[in-house]
């Protein structure tokens, strides 16, 4: 019996896991999530809200694991640092590539934008003409919001069609004041 076999599961280190994922399985799972939400919702806004709530569950669970694996439990305490963590690390782990852009609004220091030209989760989701305003990337918006809130940066994230899909992050005033101090 080797030394690792005698350790309990709690004493073993977390593995890095397989860095690859099956795109077809990923899109099938997401398509079923969208269908589940559509079957239970009364409006398109309800569908987007339900997808965002599902994304929040993923975000809350992902942040601790990623901080442990990638940053050795060192937390970010600046807005730009956590946004870059989301744009690079979180996005790469969840969607297989970095987000396309990260921008700050010129008119409001509380607003930031994560821009994804073609979100992988929406690549194979086709909306009928009567549901063309539905943006299924609301799921990823929920992931972003939960990740920021769990990291100590309370905010509200909305998903819009602009330059592809834009996730508008509006931080609470307390976060901006903390940043200035």
C-alpha positions as CSV (number, residue, x, y, z in Angstrom):
1,X,0.0,0.0,0.0
2,X,1.4,3.4,-1.0
3,X,1.6,6.4,1.3
4,X,-1.2,8.2,-0.7
5,X,-3.6,5.3,-0.4
6,X,-3.5,5.4,3.4
7,X,-4.5,9.1,3.5
8,X,-8.1,10.0,3.9
9,X,-9.7,11.9,1.0
10,X,-9.6,15.1,3.1
11,X,-5.8,14.9,3.5
12,X,-5.2,14.4,-0.3
13,X,-4.4,17.5,-2.4
14,X,-7.0,18.7,-4.9
15,X,-6.0,17.7,-8.4
16,X,-5.9,20.2,-11.2
17,X,-8.4,18.1,-13.1
18,X,-8.7,17.6,-16.8
19,X,-8.4,21.0,-18.5
20,X,-10.3,19.8,-21.6
21,X,-14.1,19.5,-21.9
22,X,-16.4,18.2,-24.5
23,X,-18.0,21.1,-26.4
24,X,-20.9,18.9,-27.6
25,X,-21.7,17.8,-24.1
26,X,-21.4,21.3,-22.7
27,X,-23.7,22.7,-25.3
28,X,-26.2,19.9,-24.9
29,X,-26.3,20.5,-21.2
30,X,-26.8,24.2,-21.6
31,X,-29.5,23.7,-24.3
32,X,-31.4,21.5,-21.8
33,X,-31.0,24.2,-19.1
34,X,-32.5,26.8,-21.5
35,X,-35.4,24.4,-22.4
36,X,-36.0,23.8,-18.7
37,X,-36.2,27.5,-18.0
38,X,-38.5,28.1,-21.0
39,X,-40.9,25.4,-19.9
40,X,-41.2,27.0,-16.5
41,X,-41.2,30.7,-17.3
42,X,-44.0,33.0,-18.2
43,X,-41.9,35.6,-20.1
44,X,-38.5,36.0,-21.7
45,X,-37.3,38.1,-18.8
46,X,-38.2,35.1,-16.5
47,X,-36.1,32.8,-18.7
48,X,-33.1,35.2,-18.5
49,X,-33.6,35.5,-14.7
50,X,-33.7,31.8,-14.2
51,X,-30.6,31.3,-16.3
52,X,-28.8,34.0,-14.3
53,X,-29.8,32.3,-11.0
54,X,-28.3,29.0,-12.3
55,X,-25.2,30.9,-13.2
56,X,-25.0,32.3,-9.7
57,X,-24.9,28.8,-8.3
58,X,-21.9,28.1,-10.5
59,X,-20.2,31.4,-9.6
60,X,-20.5,30.8,-5.9
61,X,-19.1,27.4,-6.2
62,X,-16.3,28.2,-8.6
63,X,-14.6,31.1,-6.8
64,X,-13.3,29.2,-3.8
65,X,-12.0,26.4,-6.0
66,X,-10.2,28.7,-8.5
67,X,-8.7,30.8,-5.8
68,X,-7.4,27.7,-4.1
69,X,-6.0,26.2,-7.3
70,X,-4.8,29.2,-9.1
71,X,-3.9,31.8,-6.5
72,X,-3.0,29.6,-3.5
73,X,-5.9,31.1,-1.5
74,X,-4.8,34.7,-2.0
75,X,-7.9,36.9,-2.6
76,X,-8.1,39.9,-4.7
77,X,-8.9,43.2,-3.0
78,X,-8.9,45.6,-5.9
79,X,-11.7,45.9,-8.6
80,X,-9.3,45.6,-11.5
81,X,-7.6,42.6,-10.1
82,X,-10.8,40.6,-9.6
83,X,-12.1,41.7,-13.0
84,X,-8.9,40.4,-14.6
85,X,-9.3,37.2,-12.7
86,X,-12.8,36.8,-14.1
87,X,-11.7,37.8,-17.6
88,X,-8.8,35.4,-17.7
89,X,-8.9,32.6,-15.2
90,X,-12.6,32.1,-14.6
91,X,-13.5,32.5,-18.2
92,X,-10.8,30.1,-19.4
93,X,-11.8,27.5,-16.8
94,X,-15.5,27.7,-17.6
95,X,-15.5,28.5,-21.3
96,X,-12.2,27.4,-22.7
97,X,-10.9,30.8,-23.6
98,X,-10.4,34.3,-22.2
99,X,-13.2,36.9,-22.5
100,X,-12.7,39.2,-25.4
101,X,-12.6,42.6,-23.7
102,X,-12.8,44.3,-20.3
103,X,-13.7,48.0,-20.4
104,X,-14.5,50.7,-17.8
105,X,-17.3,53.1,-18.5
106,X,-16.1,56.6,-19.2
107,X,-19.0,58.3,-17.5
108,X,-19.4,56.2,-14.3
109,X,-16.6,54.7,-12.2
110,X,-19.0,52.1,-10.9
111,X,-19.6,50.5,-14.4
112,X,-17.4,48.0,-16.1
113,X,-18.1,45.8,-19.1
114,X,-16.9,42.3,-20.0
115,X,-17.5,41.8,-23.7
116,X,-17.7,38.4,-25.4
117,X,-18.2,38.6,-29.1
118,X,-19.6,35.1,-29.4
119,X,-20.2,33.3,-26.1
120,X,-19.5,29.6,-26.4
121,X,-22.6,28.8,-24.4
122,X,-24.8,30.6,-27.0
123,X,-23.0,29.3,-30.1
124,X,-25.5,26.5,-30.8
125,X,-28.6,28.0,-29.2
126,X,-31.0,29.4,-31.8
127,X,-33.7,31.7,-30.8
128,X,-37.0,31.8,-32.8
129,X,-38.0,35.2,-34.2
130,X,-40.6,35.7,-31.5
131,X,-37.9,35.2,-28.8
132,X,-35.0,37.1,-30.5
133,X,-34.6,39.4,-27.5
134,X,-33.6,36.4,-25.2
135,X,-29.9,36.4,-24.4
136,X,-29.0,33.0,-23.0
137,X,-25.7,34.4,-21.9
138,X,-27.5,35.7,-18.8
139,X,-26.2,32.5,-17.3
140,X,-22.6,33.8,-17.6
141,X,-23.8,37.1,-16.2
142,X,-25.0,35.2,-13.1
143,X,-21.6,33.6,-12.8
144,X,-19.9,37.0,-12.9
145,X,-22.3,38.5,-10.4
146,X,-21.9,35.6,-7.9
147,X,-18.1,35.5,-8.3
148,X,-17.9,39.3,-7.6
149,X,-20.3,39.2,-4.7
150,X,-18.6,36.1,-3.1
151,X,-15.3,37.9,-3.5
152,X,-16.5,40.9,-1.5
153,X,-17.5,43.2,-4.4
154,X,-21.3,43.6,-4.3
155,X,-22.7,44.4,-7.7
156,X,-25.5,43.9,-10.2
157,X,-24.7,42.3,-13.6
158,X,-27.0,42.7,-16.6
159,X,-26.5,41.1,-20.0
160,X,-27.0,43.1,-23.2
161,X,-26.6,42.7,-27.0
162,X,-23.8,45.2,-27.9
163,X,-20.6,44.4,-29.7
164,X,-21.6,40.7,-29.3
165,X,-22.7,40.1,-25.7
166,X,-21.8,42.7,-23.1
167,X,-22.0,42.0,-19.4
168,X,-22.5,45.3,-17.6
169,X,-21.2,45.2,-14.1
170,X,-22.4,48.0,-11.8
171,X,-20.6,47.9,-8.4
172,X,-22.2,49.2,-5.3
173,X,-21.1,52.7,-4.2
174,X,-19.4,51.1,-1.2
175,X,-17.0,49.2,-3.4
176,X,-15.9,52.3,-5.3
177,X,-15.5,54.2,-2.1
178,X,-13.3,51.4,-0.6
179,X,-11.2,51.5,-3.8
180,X,-10.6,55.2,-3.4
181,X,-9.6,54.9,0.2
